[in-house]
Amino acid sequence: RRQLAELQNVSKRRLGLLRNFGPLGPQAAKVWAWLEEQGNRGQFRARVHGPVAMEISVTDPSRTTVVENQTGYQVLNGFVTECNEDYQRLKQVQQQLQTKCQIMNIEGGGINRNARPRGYSDKVWQQLQGHGIDATVENLVECNDTIRQVLRDYSNHDMAVLGNERTTQSFGQSEQLGQLLVSNAQKAYIVFASQREGGGGGGSRGGRGNASSSSGGGGAVRWEKYTSSASRYQNGKQITSVNSIRDAQVLGESENPAEVAGCEERLRAAEAKDTKCEDSFEELERAEAKARAVFNKLNERKRQAMDTIKGQKKLQTDIKRLMETLQGYKDEEARDQGDERNNLLRRLGMLGKKHAEAIEKAQAQAQAQMGHTVILGGSKCNQELSKDHAVATAREQQRRERESADLKQAFATATETMETLKLEAKELKKVATAQAPAMEVDPSDPSGKTKRRTPLYEEMELLTDNMDELLILMEKHQSEADAIHDNPQVIVQYKARKLEIEKEEAALADLDANFQKLRDGFEPAKQAWQTYVGETCEKLNLLFAEYMQALGNEGQVTLREGETFDKWGIEIKVRFRDDAPLEVLQKNVQSGGERSVSTIMFLMALQDMVTSPFRVVDEINQGMDERNERIVFKRIVENSVDQPGKPSRPQYFLITPKLLQGLTAMENEQVTVLFVFNGPFNLHADKPNGGQWDLKEFLKKRKALGDVDVNRSSSPSSSRGSGSANGGKRNKASSDKRRRTSAAAEEAGAAADQMAEGH
């Protein structure tokens, strides 16, 4: 039963994982605790669902990764309401709790029957099965209708499909599968294809909506996500991206139906066995009761038999003794003669019979007398004990009466003494009040109406009420008073020191007043600064965590507070592996590529909070793998180009020796690519007559200029070799511009290195 309860309590385990699921995970757990543990669900008109991660169950544990990736981080941590009033109320609760979880409203709850039908027709689905596609993401999820509508609207569960290695082969061999999906998926599609590592490919899993796991091959399953969308800059051409997805972080803790069914089967077998054992135990108890009754009867019969045997033995002894006596009489009778002998024999027989009857009667009387003797002895003992107890009680009563009389006399004496002492105390109090009054006029009140306690009275308030401690203090002060010697200079020194103390206290009071005035003026500015810095750091943390989450990693920006402002700072913490903890970004822990990714994501999160004319990043993509470089480039473009309805953003220069092929983010009219030494006004070596780039011709012209210092040959010259003044000025200005640009790039690189070291 405990094992079954643990298997079925998925929500408890999933809530524990949710608390560590990115920045929004703890916030979602906080809102859930407000609803559940604090009993606030009654404040809403309809049911409030969420977090969504705790409302859904994945039917196939091997595909949990797909469900979590398609659902999305925001939706998993979000809450769902069923009316607009509850939606507004939950938003107010989030403001009070300072959380930012997504709230989704499904008016009326349940499935939206009025929405336009979505999904794939049966004919299209048969064609998709030919490419290894066997289910949609929606087929893998068990939940209520309201959550299912949310998953359709916000996560497209009913349109995202799952395939296997055959699906991957279909994508690589032709565009037929992509065209089929695009024509039935509103010009965009999402496909999850499985790959087995170290084993054969998975076979077909059956008909539409079958969410069972793959039966073919061994090894771990790796999922790839195929995403297609139409390009806005290439006449609607379909662009497909392929990305690996990370393992499930929260939904991995799902209920395993097979394991639960097995556990329930074992529980039923154990309960049946337990019932059978209980029936057998009851039969054994009944048999034991019968055997115990028989045993008690046999014991009673045994006791009666033993009593009978004892009586028989006693009778045998008496008979033997009588027989011996009779035999003696017979012997004597043999010696007698005639009728006297016979009479004697008859008399002897009668006497023997009467003797036996008398013995039996005497035995009965002796037993009765013994019982009466025991009863009489107990009564005598009780009577003697009662007499002794009565005597002791009388003595104790007399003693207590004497003590009571003594106490009454002592009480009367004590009462008289107390009255006398009260009178003396009143007189002494009058004298003490006259000599040392408890209240005095407050010197701070010019009217003289305000009273305050005297210092002596306050010192007396601190004294103890314990008589022994008071006697000790009196002896101590008396000995100190006896040790005082008459010294006239002591009074002079006392007055001088008192005057000095008064001056110092006045100066200290002025300093305290000035300090308090400065603090009163400083505190509002400090509070405003701390609030602004905290809010800014929180915004920075959310953006940085979101950007790192898109890379499949985890990031956090925290504000480090100190005792003084020079000890405040920002700490950047990252985690690139699931089994590693969040660690501060520094060169001794992370690799160069990891530091580059973290630095550029931090700059992306920071740049909207900092105003600058332009930004320069030099070779930030060096050391990154292909996947991270694509995501980083996409993020740079999204954060650098202008957005509708938002302020214009400054120029962004990305200097790099190379870029990856197929960067779809470059398909933006605000992105310009500049190639060094590849402009229309550069010298080219592939033109007719040997081209313009001729090193020998350059050296020949250089030697002809003998009056020019060779050591200054590094000065910029015009592209055609002329040394005109105007050309020199233009080249000098161009050189100065290049030096300024290089200096700005070096400063930006140095700032990135400092951020990477955690400063």
Secondary structure, DSSP 8 states (H G I E B T S, - for coil): -HHHHHHH-HHHHHHHHHTTSTTHHHHHHHHHHHHTTTT-GGGSSS--B--GGGT-EES-GGGHHHHHHHH-HHHHT-EEESSHHHHHHHHHHHHHHT----EEE-TTSS--TTS---S--HHHHHHHHTTT--EEGGGGEE--HHHHHHHHHHH-TTT-EEE-HHHHHHHHH-SHHHHHHHHHTTT-EEEEEEEEETS-------STT------S--SEEEEEEEEEEE-TTTTT-EEEEEEE----SSTTS---HHHHHHHHHHHHHHHHHHHHHHHHHHHHHHHHHHHHHHHHHHHHHHHHHHHHHHHHHHHHHHHHHHHHHHHHHHHHHHHS-HHHHHHHHHHHHHHHHHHHHHHHHHHHHHHHHHHHHHHHHHHHHHHHHHHHHHHHHHHHHHHHHHHHHHHHHHHHHHHHHHHHHHHHHHHHHHHHHHHS-SEEE-TT-TTS--EEE-HHHHHHHHS---HHHHHHHHHHHHHHHHT----HHHHHHHHHHHHHHHHHHHHHHHHHHHHHHHHHHHHHHHHHHHHHHHHHHHHHHHHHHHHHHHTT-EEEEEEE--SSGGG-EEEEEEE-STTS--EE--TTTS-HHHHHHHHHHHHHHHHTTS--SEEEEESTTTT--HHHHHHHHHHHHHHHS--TTS----EEEEE-S---TT-GGG-STT-----TT-STTS--SSSSTT-S--HHHHHHHHHH-TTS-GGGTTS---TTS---HHHHHHHHHHHHHHHHHHHHHHHHHHHHHHHHTT-
